Amino acid sequence: MQYDSPGRDDRSNRSRNKEWVEITNDGRRAVNLEGWTLTDEDGHTFTFRHYRLSGHESVRVHTGEGRDRDGHVFQDRRHYV
């Protein structure tokens, strides 16, 4: 987990995307994460849309905006979490 983006917080999307949490599937079988949620202690919630996490793979959930791709999904937030 990188809960505080390195460097100066300049409120840019690039800086927000340096905040992330990584989820790893330690099993051999794929897991469908659709509908799974991540929630912090302040009540910010992210719900996975269509994402299949293969066995022994990881995905990073970034705070800022971006295009989801293998290994990376984006919360599309305009503020730091």
mmCIF file of the N, C-alpha and C atoms, coordinates in Angstrom:
data_MODEL
# 
_entry.id   MODEL 
# 
loop_
_atom_site.group_PDB 
_atom_site.id 
_atom_site.type_symbol 
_atom_site.label_atom_id 
_atom_site.label_alt_id 
_atom_site.label_comp_id 
_atom_site.label_asym_id 
_atom_site.label_entity_id 
_atom_site.label_seq_id 
_atom_site.pdbx_PDB_ins_code 
_atom_site.Cartn_x 
_atom_site.Cartn_y 
_atom_site.Cartn_z 
_atom_site.occupancy 
_atom_site.B_iso_or_equiv 
_atom_site.pdbx_formal_charge 
_atom_site.auth_seq_id 
_atom_site.auth_comp_id 
_atom_site.auth_asym_id 
_atom_site.auth_atom_id 
_atom_site.pdbx_PDB_model_num 
ATOM 1   N N  . MET A 1 1  ? 0.847   -1.167  0.000   1.00 0.00 ? 1  MET A N  1 
ATOM 2   C CA . MET A 1 1  ? 0.000   0.000   0.000   1.00 0.00 ? 1  MET A CA 1 
ATOM 3   C C  . MET A 1 1  ? 0.895   1.233   0.000   1.00 0.00 ? 1  MET A C  1 
ATOM 4   N N  . GLN A 1 2  ? 0.524   2.207   -0.798  1.00 0.00 ? 2  GLN A N  1 
ATOM 5   C CA . GLN A 1 2  ? 1.178   3.519   -0.799  1.00 0.00 ? 2  GLN A CA 1 
ATOM 6   C C  . GLN A 1 2  ? 0.071   4.511   -0.471  1.00 0.00 ? 2  GLN A C  1 
ATOM 7   N N  . TYR A 1 3  ? -0.085  4.839   0.814   1.00 0.00 ? 3  TYR A N  1 
ATOM 8   C CA . TYR A 1 3  ? -1.221  5.668   1.232   1.00 0.00 ? 3  TYR A CA 1 
ATOM 9   C C  . TYR A 1 3  ? -0.935  7.155   1.161   1.00 0.00 ? 3  TYR A C  1 
ATOM 10  N N  . ASP A 1 4  ? 0.310   7.535   0.977   1.00 0.00 ? 4  ASP A N  1 
ATOM 11  C CA . ASP A 1 4  ? 0.669   8.943   0.852   1.00 0.00 ? 4  ASP A CA 1 
ATOM 12  C C  . ASP A 1 4  ? 1.616   9.064   -0.332  1.00 0.00 ? 4  ASP A C  1 
ATOM 13  N N  . SER A 1 5  ? 1.146   9.690   -1.394  1.00 0.00 ? 5  SER A N  1 
ATOM 14  C CA . SER A 1 5  ? 1.973   9.757   -2.599  1.00 0.00 ? 5  SER A CA 1 
ATOM 15  C C  . SER A 1 5  ? 3.312   10.421  -2.292  1.00 0.00 ? 5  SER A C  1 
ATOM 16  N N  . PRO A 1 6  ? 4.397   9.858   -2.833  1.00 0.00 ? 6  PRO A N  1 
ATOM 17  C CA . PRO A 1 6  ? 5.718   10.415  -2.563  1.00 0.00 ? 6  PRO A CA 1 
ATOM 18  C C  . PRO A 1 6  ? 5.853   11.821  -3.149  1.00 0.00 ? 6  PRO A C  1 
ATOM 19  N N  . GLY A 1 7  ? 6.676   12.621  -2.514  1.00 0.00 ? 7  GLY A N  1 
ATOM 20  C CA . GLY A 1 7  ? 6.896   13.980  -2.999  1.00 0.00 ? 7  GLY A CA 1 
ATOM 21  C C  . GLY A 1 7  ? 5.830   14.931  -2.507  1.00 0.00 ? 7  GLY A C  1 
ATOM 22  N N  . ARG A 1 8  ? 5.794   16.067  -3.155  1.00 0.00 ? 8  ARG A N  1 
ATOM 23  C CA . ARG A 1 8  ? 4.846   17.117  -2.782  1.00 0.00 ? 8  ARG A CA 1 
ATOM 24  C C  . ARG A 1 8  ? 3.449   16.791  -3.306  1.00 0.00 ? 8  ARG A C  1 
ATOM 25  N N  . ASP A 1 9  ? 2.446   16.977  -2.474  1.00 0.00 ? 9  ASP A N  1 
ATOM 26  C CA . ASP A 1 9  ? 1.061   16.781  -2.907  1.00 0.00 ? 9  ASP A CA 1 
ATOM 27  C C  . ASP A 1 9  ? 0.629   18.020  -3.690  1.00 0.00 ? 9  ASP A C  1 
ATOM 28  N N  . ASP A 1 10 ? 0.710   17.939  -5.009  1.00 0.00 ? 10 ASP A N  1 
ATOM 29  C CA . ASP A 1 10 ? 0.380   19.094  -5.843  1.00 0.00 ? 10 ASP A CA 1 
ATOM 30  C C  . ASP A 1 10 ? -1.031  19.019  -6.420  1.00 0.00 ? 10 ASP A C  1 
ATOM 31  N N  . ARG A 1 11 ? -1.822  18.049  -5.938  1.00 0.00 ? 11 ARG A N  1 
ATOM 32  C CA . ARG A 1 11 ? -3.222  17.862  -6.327  1.00 0.00 ? 11 ARG A CA 1 
ATOM 33  C C  . ARG A 1 11 ? -3.401  17.449  -7.784  1.00 0.00 ? 11 ARG A C  1 
ATOM 34  N N  . SER A 1 12 ? -2.314  17.049  -8.429  1.00 0.00 ? 12 SER A N  1 
ATOM 35  C CA . SER A 1 12 ? -2.421  16.600  -9.815  1.00 0.00 ? 12 SER A CA 1 
ATOM 36  C C  . SER A 1 12 ? -2.917  15.162  -9.858  1.00 0.00 ? 12 SER A C  1 
ATOM 37  N N  . ASN A 1 13 ? -3.463  14.765  -10.990 1.00 0.00 ? 13 ASN A N  1 
ATOM 38  C CA . ASN A 1 13 ? -3.905  13.390  -11.173 1.00 0.00 ? 13 ASN A CA 1 
ATOM 39  C C  . ASN A 1 13 ? -2.720  12.435  -11.038 1.00 0.00 ? 13 ASN A C  1 
ATOM 40  N N  . ARG A 1 14 ? -1.586  12.833  -11.572 1.00 0.00 ? 14 ARG A N  1 
ATOM 41  C CA . ARG A 1 14 ? -0.372  12.000  -11.469 1.00 0.00 ? 14 ARG A CA 1 
ATOM 42  C C  . ARG A 1 14 ? -0.011  11.739  -10.010 1.00 0.00 ? 14 ARG A C  1 
ATOM 43  N N  . SER A 1 15 ? -0.091  12.769  -9.189  1.00 0.00 ? 15 SER A N  1 
ATOM 44  C CA . SER A 1 15 ? 0.209   12.623  -7.758  1.00 0.00 ? 15 SER A CA 1 
ATOM 45  C C  . SER A 1 15 ? -0.824  11.735  -7.066  1.00 0.00 ? 15 SER A C  1 
ATOM 46  N N  . ARG A 1 16 ? -2.107  11.935  -7.383  1.00 0.00 ? 16 ARG A N  1 
ATOM 47  C CA . ARG A 1 16 ? -3.165  11.108  -6.771  1.00 0.00 ? 16 ARG A CA 1 
ATOM 48  C C  . ARG A 1 16 ? -2.992  9.637   -7.138  1.00 0.00 ? 16 ARG A C  1 
ATOM 49  N N  . ASN A 1 17 ? -2.524  9.371   -8.359  1.00 0.00 ? 17 ASN A N  1 
ATOM 50  C CA . ASN A 1 17 ? -2.365  7.977   -8.779  1.00 0.00 ? 17 ASN A CA 1 
ATOM 51  C C  . ASN A 1 17 ? -1.162  7.300   -8.157  1.00 0.00 ? 17 ASN A C  1 
ATOM 52  N N  . LYS A 1 18 ? -0.348  8.059   -7.455  1.00 0.00 ? 18 LYS A N  1 
ATOM 53  C CA . LYS A 1 18 ? 0.747   7.441   -6.700  1.00 0.00 ? 18 LYS A CA 1 
ATOM 54  C C  . LYS A 1 18 ? 0.267   6.963   -5.334  1.00 0.00 ? 18 LYS A C  1 
ATOM 55  N N  . GLU A 1 19 ? -0.998  7.201   -5.024  1.00 0.00 ? 19 GLU A N  1 
ATOM 56  C CA . GLU A 1 19 ? -1.656  6.564   -3.872  1.00 0.00 ? 19 GLU A CA 1 
ATOM 57  C C  . GLU A 1 19 ? -2.316  5.304   -4.420  1.00 0.00 ? 19 GLU A C  1 
ATOM 58  N N  . TRP A 1 20 ? -2.020  4.160   -3.814  1.00 0.00 ? 20 TRP A N  1 
ATOM 59  C CA . TRP A 1 20 ? -2.612  2.924   -4.292  1.00 0.00 ? 20 TRP A CA 1 
ATOM 60  C C  . TRP A 1 20 ? -2.601  1.865   -3.197  1.00 0.00 ? 20 TRP A C  1 
ATOM 61  N N  . VAL A 1 21 ? -3.435  0.871   -3.405  1.00 0.00 ? 21 VAL A N  1 
ATOM 62  C CA . VAL A 1 21 ? -3.439  -0.337  -2.585  1.00 0.00 ? 21 VAL A CA 1 
ATOM 63  C C  . VAL A 1 21 ? -3.377  -1.506  -3.566  1.00 0.00 ? 21 VAL A C  1 
ATOM 64  N N  . GLU A 1 22 ? -2.604  -2.518  -3.217  1.00 0.00 ? 22 GLU A N  1 
ATOM 65  C CA . GLU A 1 22 ? -2.444  -3.678  -4.097  1.00 0.00 ? 22 GLU A CA 1 
ATOM 66  C C  . GLU A 1 22 ? -3.139  -4.883  -3.485  1.00 0.00 ? 22 GLU A C  1 
ATOM 67  N N  . ILE A 1 23 ? -3.885  -5.568  -4.313  1.00 0.00 ? 23 ILE A N  1 
ATOM 68  C CA . ILE A 1 23 ? -4.584  -6.785  -3.903  1.00 0.00 ? 23 ILE A CA 1 
ATOM 69  C C  . ILE A 1 23 ? -3.991  -7.945  -4.680  1.00 0.00 ? 23 ILE A C  1 
ATOM 70  N N  . THR A 1 24 ? -3.639  -9.018  -3.974  1.00 0.00 ? 24 THR A N  1 
ATOM 71  C CA . THR A 1 24 ? -2.996  -10.175 -4.595  1.00 0.00 ? 24 THR A CA 1 
ATOM 72  C C  . THR A 1 24 ? -3.848  -11.419 -4.390  1.00 0.00 ? 24 THR A C  1 
ATOM 73  N N  . ASN A 1 25 ? -4.002  -12.184 -5.457  1.00 0.00 ? 25 ASN A N  1 
ATOM 74  C CA . ASN A 1 25 ? -4.662  -13.478 -5.405  1.00 0.00 ? 25 ASN A CA 1 
ATOM 75  C C  . ASN A 1 25 ? -3.564  -14.520 -5.234  1.00 0.00 ? 25 ASN A C  1 
ATOM 76  N N  . ASP A 1 26 ? -3.424  -15.064 -4.029  1.00 0.00 ? 26 ASP A N  1 
ATOM 77  C CA . ASP A 1 26 ? -2.407  -16.067 -3.748  1.00 0.00 ? 26 ASP A CA 1 
ATOM 78  C C  . ASP A 1 26 ? -2.794  -17.467 -4.211  1.00 0.00 ? 26 ASP A C  1 
ATOM 79  N N  . GLY A 1 27 ? -4.039  -17.628 -4.628  1.00 0.00 ? 27 GLY A N  1 
ATOM 80  C CA . GLY A 1 27 ? -4.501  -18.938 -5.072  1.00 0.00 ? 27 GLY A CA 1 
ATOM 81  C C  . GLY A 1 27 ? -4.173  -19.205 -6.525  1.00 0.00 ? 27 GLY A C  1 
ATOM 82  N N  . ARG A 1 28 ? -4.521  -20.408 -6.973  1.00 0.00 ? 28 ARG A N  1 
ATOM 83  C CA . ARG A 1 28 ? -4.272  -20.793 -8.364  1.00 0.00 ? 28 ARG A CA 1 
ATOM 84  C C  . ARG A 1 28 ? -5.428  -20.428 -9.279  1.00 0.00 ? 28 ARG A C  1 
ATOM 85  N N  . ARG A 1 29 ? -6.620  -20.342 -8.710  1.00 0.00 ? 29 ARG A N  1 
ATOM 86  C CA . ARG A 1 29 ? -7.816  -20.078 -9.512  1.00 0.00 ? 29 ARG A CA 1 
ATOM 87  C C  . ARG A 1 29 ? -8.102  -18.580 -9.579  1.00 0.00 ? 29 ARG A C  1 
ATOM 88  N N  . ALA A 1 30 ? -8.676  -18.167 -10.698 1.00 0.00 ? 30 ALA A N  1 
ATOM 89  C CA . ALA A 1 30 ? -9.061  -16.764 -10.878 1.00 0.00 ? 30 ALA A CA 1 
ATOM 90  C C  . ALA A 1 30 ? -10.226 -16.419 -9.951  1.00 0.00 ? 30 ALA A C  1 
ATOM 91  N N  . VAL A 1 31 ? -10.305 -15.135 -9.599  1.00 0.00 ? 31 VAL A N  1 
ATOM 92  C CA . VAL A 1 31 ? -11.378 -14.632 -8.750  1.00 0.00 ? 31 VAL A CA 1 
ATOM 93  C C  . VAL A 1 31 ? -12.031 -13.451 -9.464  1.00 0.00 ? 31 VAL A C  1 
ATOM 94  N N  . ASN A 1 32 ? -13.356 -13.459 -9.517  1.00 0.00 ? 32 ASN A N  1 
ATOM 95  C CA . ASN A 1 32 ? -14.091 -12.337 -10.084 1.00 0.00 ? 32 ASN A CA 1 
ATOM 96  C C  . ASN A 1 32 ? -14.308 -11.315 -8.965  1.00 0.00 ? 32 ASN A C  1 
ATOM 97  N N  . LEU A 1 33 ? -13.722 -10.122 -9.096  1.00 0.00 ? 33 LEU A N  1 
ATOM 98  C CA . LEU A 1 33 ? -13.819 -9.103  -8.057  1.00 0.00 ? 33 LEU A CA 1 
ATOM 99  C C  . LEU A 1 33 ? -15.025 -8.183  -8.220  1.00 0.00 ? 33 LEU A C  1 
ATOM 100 N N  . GLU A 1 34 ? -15.840 -8.404  -9.238  1.00 0.00 ? 34 GLU A N  1 
ATOM 101 C CA . GLU A 1 34 ? -16.993 -7.537  -9.461  1.00 0.00 ? 34 GLU A CA 1 
ATOM 102 C C  . GLU A 1 34 ? -17.869 -7.470  -8.205  1.00 0.00 ? 34 GLU A C  1 
ATOM 103 N N  . GLY A 1 35 ? -18.141 -6.245  -7.761  1.00 0.00 ? 35 GLY A N  1 
ATOM 104 C CA . GLY A 1 35 ? -18.970 -6.033  -6.577  1.00 0.00 ? 35 GLY A CA 1 
ATOM 105 C C  . GLY A 1 35 ? -18.195 -5.989  -5.275  1.00 0.00 ? 35 GLY A C  1 
ATOM 106 N N  . TRP A 1 36 ? -16.929 -6.396  -5.274  1.00 0.00 ? 36 TRP A N  1 
ATOM 107 C CA . TRP A 1 36 ? -16.103 -6.306  -4.065  1.00 0.00 ? 36 TRP A CA 1 
ATOM 108 C C  . TRP A 1 36 ? -15.834 -4.837  -3.781  1.00 0.00 ? 36 TRP A C  1 
ATOM 109 N N  . THR A 1 37 ? -15.687 -4.498  -2.509  1.00 0.00 ? 37 THR A N  1 
ATOM 110 C CA . THR A 1 37 ? -15.456 -3.105  -2.142  1.00 0.00 ? 37 THR A CA 1 
ATOM 111 C C  . THR A 1 37 ? -14.214 -2.952  -1.270  1.00 0.00 ? 37 THR A C  1 
ATOM 112 N N  . LEU A 1 38 ? -13.614 -1.777  -1.389  1.00 0.00 ? 38 LEU A N  1 
ATOM 113 C CA . LEU A 1 38 ? -12.547 -1.329  -0.497  1.00 0.00 ? 38 LEU A CA 1 
ATOM 114 C C  . LEU A 1 38 ? -13.086 -0.102  0.213   1.00 0.00 ? 38 LEU A C  1 
ATOM 115 N N  . THR A 1 39 ? -12.942 -0.057  1.536   1.00 0.00 ? 39 THR A N  1 
ATOM 116 C CA . THR A 1 39 ? -13.424 1.078   2.313   1.00 0.00 ? 39 THR A CA 1 
ATOM 117 C C  . THR A 1 39 ? -12.365 1.481   3.319   1.00 0.00 ? 39 THR A C  1 
ATOM 118 N N  . ASP A 1 40 ? -12.116 2.792   3.413   1.00 0.00 ? 40 ASP A N  1 
ATOM 119 C CA . ASP A 1 40 ? -11.157 3.253   4.409   1.00 0.00 ? 40 ASP A CA 1 
ATOM 120 C C  . ASP A 1 40 ? -11.894 3.702   5.668   1.00 0.00 ? 40 ASP A C  1 
ATOM 121 N N  . GLU A 1 41 ? -11.137 4.066   6.688   1.00 0.00 ? 41 GLU A N  1 
ATOM 122 C CA . GLU A 1 41 ? -11.764 4.416   7.967   1.00 0.00 ? 41 GLU A CA 1 
ATOM 123 C C  . GLU A 1 41 ? -12.563 5.712   7.906   1.00 0.00 ? 41 GLU A C  1 
ATOM 124 N N  . ASP A 1 42 ? -12.384 6.513   6.856   1.00 0.00 ? 42 ASP A N  1 
ATOM 125 C CA . ASP A 1 42 ? -13.174 7.735   6.689   1.00 0.00 ? 42 ASP A CA 1 
ATOM 126 C C  . ASP A 1 42 ? -14.440 7.500   5.878   1.00 0.00 ? 42 ASP A C  1 
ATOM 127 N N  . GLY A 1 43 ? -14.647 6.266   5.438   1.00 0.00 ? 43 GLY A N  1 
ATOM 128 C CA . GLY A 1 43 ? -15.864 5.928   4.714   1.00 0.00 ? 43 GLY A CA 1 
ATOM 129 C C  . GLY A 1 43 ? -15.770 6.051   3.204   1.00 0.00 ? 43 GLY A C  1 
ATOM 130 N N  . HIS A 1 44 ? -14.590 6.350   2.652   1.00 0.00 ? 44 HIS A N  1 
ATOM 131 C CA . HIS A 1 44 ? -14.431 6.357   1.201   1.00 0.00 ? 44 HIS A CA 1 
ATOM 132 C C  . HIS A 1 44 ? -14.522 4.906   0.708   1.00 0.00 ? 44 HIS A C  1 
ATOM 133 N N  . THR A 1 45 ? -15.368 4.675   -0.277  1.00 0.00 ? 45 THR A N  1 
ATOM 134 C CA . THR A 1 45 ? -15.582 3.316   -0.759  1.00 0.00 ? 45 THR A CA 1 
ATOM 135 C C  . THR A 1 45 ? -15.322 3.245   -2.261  1.00 0.00 ? 45 THR A C  1 
ATOM 136 N N  . PHE A 1 46 ? -14.658 2.183   -2.663  1.00 0.00 ? 46 PHE A N  1 
ATOM 137 C CA . PHE A 1 46 ? -14.459 1.874   -4.079  1.00 0.00 ? 46 PHE A CA 1 
ATOM 138 C C  . PHE A 1 46 ? -15.059 0.496   -4.320  1.00 0.00 ? 46 PHE A C  1 
ATOM 139 N N  . THR A 1 47 ? -15.869 0.390   -5.355  1.00 0.00 ? 47 THR A N  1 
ATOM 140 C CA . THR A 1 47 ? -16.468 -0.895  -5.729  1.00 0.00 ? 47 THR A CA 1 
ATOM 141 C C  . THR A 1 47 ? -15.898 -1.331  -7.070  1.00 0.00 ? 47 THR A C  1 
ATOM 142 N N  . PHE A 1 48 ? -15.396 -2.558  -7.113  1.00 0.00 ? 48 PHE A N  1 
ATOM 143 C CA . PHE A 1 48 ? -14.855 -3.094  -8.351  1.00 0.00 ? 48 PHE A CA 1 
ATOM 144 C C  . PHE A 1 48 ? -15.956 -3.288  -9.371  1.00 0.00 ? 48 PHE A C  1 
ATOM 145 N N  . ARG A 1 49 ? -15.669 -2.850  -10.592 1.00 0.00 ? 49 ARG A N  1 
ATOM 146 C CA . ARG A 1 49 ? -16.518 -3.176  -11.731 1.00 0.00 ? 49 ARG A CA 1 
ATOM 147 C C  . ARG A 1 49 ? -15.930 -4.455  -12.322 1.00 0.00 ? 49 ARG A C  1 
ATOM 148 N N  . HIS A 1 50 ? -16.260 -4.804  -13.472 1.00 0.00 ? 50 HIS A N  1 
ATOM 149 C CA . HIS A 1 50 ? -15.834 -6.055  -14.108 1.00 0.00 ? 50 HIS A CA 1 
ATOM 150 C C  . HIS A 1 50 ? -14.319 -6.219  -14.042 1.00 0.00 ? 50 HIS A C  1 
ATOM 151 N N  . TYR A 1 51 ? -13.845 -7.004  -13.091 1.00 0.00 ? 51 TYR A N  1 
ATOM 152 C CA . TYR A 1 51 ? -12.403 -7.274  -13.006 1.00 0.00 ? 51 TYR A CA 1 
ATOM 153 C C  . TYR A 1 51 ? -12.187 -8.703  -12.540 1.00 0.00 ? 51 TYR A C  1 
ATOM 154 N N  . ARG A 1 52 ? -11.441 -9.431  -13.317 1.00 0.00 ? 52 ARG A N  1 
ATOM 155 C CA . ARG A 1 52 ? -11.102 -10.828 -12.995 1.00 0.00 ? 52 ARG A CA 1 
ATOM 156 C C  . ARG A 1 52 ? -9.622  -10.874 -12.648 1.00 0.00 ? 52 ARG A C  1 
ATOM 157 N N  . LEU A 1 53 ? -9.331  -11.323 -11.444 1.00 0.00 ? 53 LEU A N  1 
ATOM 158 C CA . LEU A 1 53 ? -7.948  -11.412 -10.969 1.00 0.00 ? 53 LEU A CA 1 
ATOM 159 C C  . LEU A 1 53 ? -7.492  -12.858 -11.077 1.00 0.00 ? 53 LEU A C  1 
ATOM 160 N N  . SER A 1 54 ? -6.588  -13.094 -11.993 1.00 0.00 ? 54 SER A N  1 
ATOM 161 C CA . SER A 1 54 ? -6.090  -14.458 -12.223 1.00 0.00 ? 54 SER A CA 1 
ATOM 162 C C  . SER A 1 54 ? -5.287  -14.954 -11.027 1.00 0.00 ? 54 SER A C  1 
ATOM 163 N N  . GLY A 1 55 ? -5.076  -16.255 -10.978 1.00 0.00 ? 55 GLY A N  1 
ATOM 164 C CA . GLY A 1 55 ? -4.292  -16.843 -9.903  1.00 0.00 ? 55 GLY A CA 1 
ATOM 165 C C  . GLY A 1 55 ? -2.870  -16.307 -9.883  1.00 0.00 ? 55 GLY A C  1 
ATOM 166 N N  . HIS A 1 56 ? -2.370  -16.060 -8.692  1.00 0.00 ? 56 HIS A N  1 
ATOM 167 C CA . HIS A 1 56 ? -1.007  -15.572 -8.477  1.00 0.00 ? 56 HIS A CA 1 
ATOM 168 C C  . HIS A 1 56 ? -0.741  -14.235 -9.165  1.00 0.00 ? 56 HIS A C  1 
ATOM 169 N N  . GLU A 1 57 ? -1.769  -13.414 -9.306  1.00 0.00 ? 57 GLU A N  1 
ATOM 170 C CA . GLU A 1 57 ? -1.605  -12.082 -9.880  1.00 0.00 ? 57 GLU A CA 1 
ATOM 171 C C  . GLU A 1 57 ? -2.091  -11.023 -8.903  1.00 0.00 ? 57 GLU A C  1 
ATOM 172 N N  . SER A 1 58 ? -1.703  -9.786  -9.186  1.00 0.00 ? 58 SER A N  1 
ATOM 173 C CA . SER A 1 58 ? -2.068  -8.653  -8.328  1.00 0.00 ? 58 SER A CA 1 
ATOM 174 C C  . SER A 1 58 ? -2.699  -7.548  -9.160  1.00 0.00 ? 58 SER A C  1 
ATOM 175 N N  . VAL A 1 59 ? -3.435  -6.693  -8.497  1.00 0.00 ? 59 VAL A N  1 
ATOM 176 C CA . VAL A 1 59 ? -3.998  -5.498  -9.113  1.00 0.00 ? 59 VAL A CA 1 
ATOM 177 C C  . VAL A 1 59 ? -3.770  -4.333  -8.161  1.00 0.00 ? 59 VAL A C  1 
ATOM 178 N N  . ARG A 1 60 ? -3.377  -3.183  -8.711  1.00 0.00 ? 60 ARG A N  1 
ATOM 179 C CA . ARG A 1 60 ? -3.237  -1.959  -7.924  1.00 0.00 ? 60 ARG A CA 1 
ATOM 180 C C  . ARG A 1 60 ? -4.450  -1.079  -8.173  1.00 0.00 ? 60 ARG A C  1 
ATOM 181 N N  . VAL A 1 61 ? -5.031  -0.617  -7.076  1.00 0.00 ? 61 VAL A N  1 
ATOM 182 C CA . VAL A 1 61 ? -6.176  0.287   -7.143  1.00 0.00 ? 61 VAL A CA 1 
ATOM 183 C C  . VAL A 1 61 ? -5.650  1.693   -6.844  1.00 0.00 ? 61 VAL A C  1 
ATOM 184 N N  . HIS A 1 62 ? -5.634  2.543   -7.871  1.00 0.00 ? 62 HIS A N  1 
ATOM 185 C CA . HIS A 1 62 ? -5.107  3.903   -7.762  1.00 0.00 ? 62 HIS A CA 1 
ATOM 186 C C  . HIS A 1 62 ? -6.231  4.876   -7.405  1.00 0.00 ? 62 HIS A C  1 
ATOM 187 N N  . THR A 1 63 ? -5.885  5.948   -6.706  1.00 0.00 ? 63 THR A N  1 
ATOM 188 C CA . THR A 1 63 ? -6.869  6.936   -6.275  1.00 0.00 ? 63 THR A CA 1 
ATOM 189 C C  . THR A 1 63 ? -7.405  7.783   -7.424  1.00 0.00 ? 63 THR A C  1 
ATOM 190 N N  . GLY A 1 64 ? -6.545  8.259   -8.298  1.00 0.00 ? 64 GLY A N  1 
ATOM 191 C CA . GLY A 1 64 ? -6.925  9.229   -9.327  1.00 0.00 ? 64 GLY A CA 1 
ATOM 192 C C  . GLY A 1 64 ? -7.665  8.633   -10.510 1.00 0.00 ? 64 GLY A C  1 
ATOM 193 N N  . GLU A 1 65 ? -7.695  9.424   -11.571 1.00 0.00 ? 65 GLU A N  1 
ATOM 194 C CA . GLU A 1 65 ? -8.389  9.039   -12.787 1.00 0.00 ? 65 GLU A CA 1 
ATOM 195 C C  . GLU A 1 65 ? -7.444  8.312   -13.737 1.00 0.00 ? 65 GLU A C  1 
ATOM 196 N N  . GLY A 1 66 ? -7.998  7.387   -14.503 1.00 0.00 ? 66 GLY A N  1 
ATOM 197 C CA . GLY A 1 66 ? -7.198  6.659   -15.468 1.00 0.00 ? 66 GLY A CA 1 
ATOM 198 C C  . GLY A 1 66 ? -8.031  5.621   -16.177 1.00 0.00 ? 66 GLY A C  1 
ATOM 199 N N  . ARG A 1 67 ? -7.401  4.966   -17.108 1.00 0.00 ? 67 ARG A N  1 
ATOM 200 C CA . ARG A 1 67 ? -8.067  3.902   -17.870 1.00 0.00 ? 67 ARG A CA 1 
ATOM 201 C C  . ARG A 1 67 ? -7.661  2.563   -17.275 1.00 0.00 ? 67 ARG A C  1 
ATOM 202 N N  . ASP A 1 68 ? -8.651  1.795   -16.828 1.00 0.00 ? 68 ASP A N  1 
ATOM 203 C CA . ASP A 1 68 ? -8.370  0.483   -16.257 1.00 0.00 ? 68 ASP A CA 1 
ATOM 204 C C  . ASP A 1 68 ? -7.666  -0.396  -17.281 1.00 0.00 ? 68 ASP A C  1 
ATOM 205 N N  . ARG A 1 69 ? -6.687  -1.158  -16.802 1.00 0.00 ? 69 ARG A N  1 
ATOM 206 C CA . ARG A 1 69 ? -5.952  -2.099  -17.651 1.00 0.00 ? 69 ARG A CA 1 
ATOM 207 C C  . ARG A 1 69 ? -5.462  -3.235  -16.763 1.00 0.00 ? 69 ARG A C  1 
ATOM 208 N N  . ASP A 1 70 ? -4.867  -4.240  -17.352 1.00 0.00 ? 70 ASP A N  1 
ATOM 209 C CA . ASP A 1 70 ? -4.368  -5.370  -16.574 1.00 0.00 ? 70 ASP A CA 1 
ATOM 210 C C  . ASP A 1 70 ? -3.443  -4.879  -15.464 1.00 0.00 ? 70 ASP A C  1 
ATOM 211 N N  . GLY A 1 71 ? -3.759  -5.257  -14.250 1.00 0.00 ? 71 GLY A N  1 
ATOM 212 C CA . GLY A 1 71 ? -2.914  -4.936  -13.107 1.00 0.00 ? 71 GLY A CA 1 
ATOM 213 C C  . GLY A 1 71 ? -3.145  -3.566  -12.490 1.00 0.00 ? 71 GLY A C  1 
ATOM 214 N N  . HIS A 1 72 ? -4.020  -2.743  -13.101 1.00 0.00 ? 72 HIS A N  1 
ATOM 215 C CA . HIS A 1 72 ? -4.267  -1.393  -12.592 1.00 0.00 ? 72 HIS A CA 1 
ATOM 216 C C  . HIS A 1 72 ? -5.724  -1.002  -12.808 1.00 0.00 ? 72 HIS A C  1 
ATOM 217 N N  . VAL A 1 73 ? -6.376  -0.547  -11.751 1.00 0.00 ? 73 VAL A N  1 
ATOM 218 C CA . VAL A 1 73 ? -7.705  0.044   -11.860 1.00 0.00 ? 73 VAL A CA 1 
ATOM 219 C C  . VAL A 1 73 ? -7.672  1.394   -11.144 1.00 0.00 ? 73 VAL A C  1 
ATOM 220 N N  . PHE A 1 74 ? -8.607  2.266   -11.505 1.00 0.00 ? 74 PHE A N  1 
ATOM 221 C CA . PHE A 1 74 ? -8.594  3.639   -11.023 1.00 0.00 ? 74 PHE A CA 1 
ATOM 222 C C  . PHE A 1 74 ? -9.933  3.990   -10.390 1.00 0.00 ? 74 PHE A C  1 
ATOM 223 N N  . GLN A 1 75 ? -9.869  4.677   -9.242  1.00 0.00 ? 75 GLN A N  1 
ATOM 224 C CA . GLN A 1 75 ? -11.083 5.082   -8.542  1.00 0.00 ? 75 GLN A CA 1 
ATOM 225 C C  . GLN A 1 75 ? -11.722 6.309   -9.175  1.00 0.00 ? 75 GLN A C  1 
ATOM 226 N N  . ASP A 1 76 ? -10.981 7.018   -10.004 1.00 0.00 ? 76 ASP A N  1 
ATOM 227 C CA . ASP A 1 76 ? -11.466 8.212   -10.693 1.00 0.00 ? 76 ASP A CA 1 
ATOM 228 C C  . ASP A 1 76 ? -11.883 9.309   -9.720  1.00 0.00 ? 76 ASP A C  1 
ATOM 229 N N  . ARG A 1 77 ? -11.100 9.458   -8.657  1.00 0.00 ? 77 ARG A N  1 
ATOM 230 C CA . ARG A 1 77 ? -11.337 10.522  -7.669  1.00 0.00 ? 77 ARG A CA 1 
ATOM 231 C C  . ARG A 1 77 ? -10.541 11.767  -8.036  1.00 0.00 ? 77 ARG A C  1 
ATOM 232 N N  . ARG A 1 78 ? -11.083 12.905  -7.670  1.00 0.00 ? 78 ARG A N  1 
ATOM 233 C CA . ARG A 1 78 ? -10.409 14.187  -7.930  1.00 0.00 ? 78 ARG A CA 1 
ATOM 234 C C  . ARG A 1 78 ? -9.735  14.730  -6.683  1.00 0.00 ? 78 ARG A C  1 
ATOM 235 N N  . HIS A 1 79 ? -9.792  13.951  -5.597  1.00 0.00 ? 79 HIS A N  1 
ATOM 236 C CA . HIS A 1 79 ? -9.169  14.350  -4.325  1.00 0.00 ? 79 HIS A CA 1 
ATOM 237 C C  . HIS A 1 79 ? -8.427  13.157  -3.743  1.00 0.00 ? 79 HIS A C  1 
ATOM 238 N N  . TYR A 1 80 ? -7.420  13.441  -2.953  1.00 0.00 ? 80 TYR A N  1 
ATOM 239 C CA . TYR A 1 80 ? -6.686  12.384  -2.273  1.00 0.00 ? 80 TYR A CA 1 
ATOM 240 C C  . TYR A 1 80 ? -7.589  11.645  -1.298  1.00 0.00 ? 80 TYR A C  1 
ATOM 241 N N  . VAL A 1 81 ? -7.314  10.380  -1.090  1.00 0.00 ? 81 VAL A N  1 
ATOM 242 C CA . VAL A 1 81 ? -8.001  9.589   -0.085  1.00 0.00 ? 81 VAL A CA 1 
ATOM 243 C C  . VAL A 1 81 ? -7.036  9.429   1.038   1.00 0.00 ? 81 VAL A C  1 
# 
